[in-house]
Structure formats: structure tokens, C-alpha cells
Amino acid sequence: MRNLQSIGMEKGLLYETIITTQDANRKPNAAPIGVICRGVNEVVIYLHEGSQTSRNIKANRRFIVNILKDPLRFVESTLGTPPLNHFDQYRDDFYLKDTDAFFSATVKDIKDIVKKDDLGPSKLSIITAEVDDIKIKRDQVEPLNRAIFAILEALIYLSRMEIADKDTATIYSGKIRDMSRIVSRVGGSEHKKAMNTILEALENRDE
Ligand SMILES: Cc1cc2nc3c(=O)[nH]c(=O)nc-3n(C[C@H](O)[C@H](O)[C@H](O)COP(=O)(O)O)c2cc1C
């Protein structure tokens, strides 16, 4: 039996995926959603209240996680719903036709919470789900994790600070700290170690 390791997902990391679901009239929906790998057969997702994805998952207690890197599919499924011919069917579920891999997941637990952040309080559902079938559609499958990109961005800002004036350097320092927050949220231990080294270099520079 395949597990999440077979599609490159590591425990503790958050991956950017596109989740496909359906409503009561079997209308398919797709939306980018971060999926945390909790173990070889368990995932957790945080859903903001009010999205179609949240309504569909609460009603059906099932969803499909599509693993792909196609930028247009991410844009299309954020701004609206992809056209019907972009979906295919696997048993009773819909997945994205040109995905690299996908898996179905069955909800085990739903916890509703209120989270306070810069935008004020917002309602979130924490959904824990068990992974069922994993289907690999292409030779190369690499789930998208943002940590390495955040580290690269931080390094670019750090190296540009050498030639930046004082005000620009302050802006870059803020951007490096933003990248650090992304790494804490989505990265693994190696990413966090790398980011800490960047922060140390930044602090030594500030002194
Ligand atoms: C890369 C990316 C990751 C996202 N992750 C989440 C997430 O983890 N939880 C969530 O509720 N919304 C997330 N969103 C926002 C939803 O995708 C967005 O609100 C979408 O329009 C919801 O569509 P729906 O109403 O069709 O479900 C993410 C968006 C992007 C671009």
C-alpha cells in the first residue's frame, strides 16, 4: 500500500495543494489549500469559514488532495472554479485532470476555533483526515513546500543589504522576518536551522 512518503510528503511539513470537493448537486469545486502531513496516513487542514471547500467537506466528510505545480491551475482555482472539463472522476470523487498525483481523504475529526491575527478574529475549522487511495499520474511528483523559496528570498534580501541604503536595509530586514514566519509555519527542521542561521547573520549585521 502506498503512503504519503511515496509522494514525497514528510511528517510536520505543510504543502500547497489544490483540494477538489463537490456540493450536494455533485458540482465539482477546486481551491488551493495548505495540507499538513501528520503521519504516513494522516493530514490536517485549516479551513476558513465561508469557503465552498469548507461547506463541501463538512457536508461530505471527504475530499481529494491534488499534488501539482502548474501555476495556472493555482490561479484559476483561487479566482474561481476551473471549467468542468478540467476535472476527471475517480469513483465518486473529482480530481484535476492534469494533476501529478492525488489522494482521497476521509474526515476523522473537525474542530471549530476562533483565531485572532492582524486581520482580527476569524473562524477556522481544523480538519483531521485519514488518507485512503493514493494515485500517481506522472513520473515526477514533488509536493510544493514554500520553505525553500522563503529561504532563497531571505538570502537574496540579505545579500542585497550589502549595497542598500539605511531605509532600504530596514525594509529588507522586515522582509527577511516575514520569510522567517513562513518557514516556521510550513518548514521542517533543516529549513528552520537554515533560517535561524540567516537571522543570526542579520542580527550580527544590525549590531
Ligand atoms: C497557496 C494558497 C494556499 C491556501 N491555503 C488555504 C488554507 O489552508 N485554508 C483556507 O481556508 N484557504 C486557503 N487558501 C485560500 C482559498 O484557496 C481561497 O479562499 C479560495 O478562493 C476558496 O475557494 P472556494 O470558496 O471555492 O473553496 C489558500 C490560497 C492559496 C493561493
The ligand as an SDF file (V2000), in Angstrom:
LIG
                    3D

 31 33  0  0  0  0  0  0  0  0999 V2000
   -1.4160   28.8120   -1.9950 C   0  0  0  0  0  0  0  0  0  0  0  0
   -2.7350   29.0140   -1.2710 C   0  0  0  0  0  0  0  0  0  0  0  0
   -2.9920   28.3240   -0.1010 C   0  0  0  0  0  0  0  0  0  0  0  0
   -4.1990   28.4900    0.5680 C   0  0  0  0  0  0  0  0  0  0  0  0
   -4.4160   27.7880    1.7280 N   0  0  0  0  0  0  0  0  0  0  0  0
   -5.6150   27.9130    2.3500 C   0  0  0  0  0  0  0  0  0  0  0  0
   -5.8690   27.1450    3.5500 C   0  0  0  0  0  0  0  0  0  0  0  0
   -5.0310   26.3770    4.0240 O   0  0  0  0  0  0  0  0  0  0  0  0
   -7.0970   27.2890    4.1300 N   0  0  0  0  0  0  0  0  0  0  0  0
   -8.0730   28.1120    3.6040 C   0  0  0  0  0  0  0  0  0  0  0  0
   -9.1690   28.1720    4.1760 O   0  0  0  0  0  0  0  0  0  0  0  0
   -7.8380   28.8570    2.4930 N   0  0  0  0  0  0  0  0  0  0  0  0
   -6.6440   28.7600    1.8520 C   0  0  0  0  0  0  0  0  0  0  0  0
   -6.4110   29.4910    0.7230 N   0  0  0  0  0  0  0  0  0  0  0  0
   -7.4670   30.3910    0.2010 C   0  0  0  0  0  0  0  0  0  0  0  0
   -8.5100   29.6440   -0.6210 C   0  0  0  0  0  0  0  0  0  0  0  0
   -7.9270   28.8600   -1.6370 O   0  0  0  0  0  0  0  0  0  0  0  0
   -9.4180   30.6850   -1.2890 C   0  0  0  0  0  0  0  0  0  0  0  0
  -10.1170   31.3760   -0.2830 O   0  0  0  0  0  0  0  0  0  0  0  0
  -10.3720   30.0810   -2.2870 C   0  0  0  0  0  0  0  0  0  0  0  0
  -10.9130   31.1210   -3.0460 O   0  0  0  0  0  0  0  0  0  0  0  0
  -11.5130   29.2940   -1.6590 C   0  0  0  0  0  0  0  0  0  0  0  0
  -12.3220   28.8230   -2.7280 O   0  0  0  0  0  0  0  0  0  0  0  0
  -13.7090   28.0470   -2.5380 P   0  0  0  0  0  0  0  0  0  0  0  0
  -14.7110   29.0450   -1.9810 O   0  0  0  0  0  0  0  0  0  0  0  0
  -14.0490   27.5910   -3.9370 O   0  0  0  0  0  0  0  0  0  0  0  0
  -13.4600   26.9070   -1.5970 O   0  0  0  0  0  0  0  0  0  0  0  0
   -5.1970   29.3690    0.0490 C   0  0  0  0  0  0  0  0  0  0  0  0
   -4.9250   30.0700   -1.1240 C   0  0  0  0  0  0  0  0  0  0  0  0
   -3.7060   29.9110   -1.7770 C   0  0  0  0  0  0  0  0  0  0  0  0
   -3.4570   30.6800   -3.0550 C   0  0  0  0  0  0  0  0  0  0  0  0
  1  2  1  0
  2  3  1  0
  2 30  2  0
  3  4  2  0
  4  5  1  0
  4 28  1  0
  5  6  2  0
  6  7  1  0
  6 13  1  0
  7  8  2  0
  7  9  1  0
  9 10  1  0
 10 11  2  0
 10 12  1  0
 12 13  2  0
 13 14  1  0
 14 15  1  0
 14 28  1  0
 15 16  1  0
 16 17  1  0
 16 18  1  0
 18 19  1  0
 18 20  1  0
 20 21  1  0
 20 22  1  0
 22 23  1  0
 23 24  1  0
 24 25  2  0
 24 26  1  0
 24 27  1  0
 28 29  2  0
 29 30  1  0
 30 31  1  0
M  END
$$$$
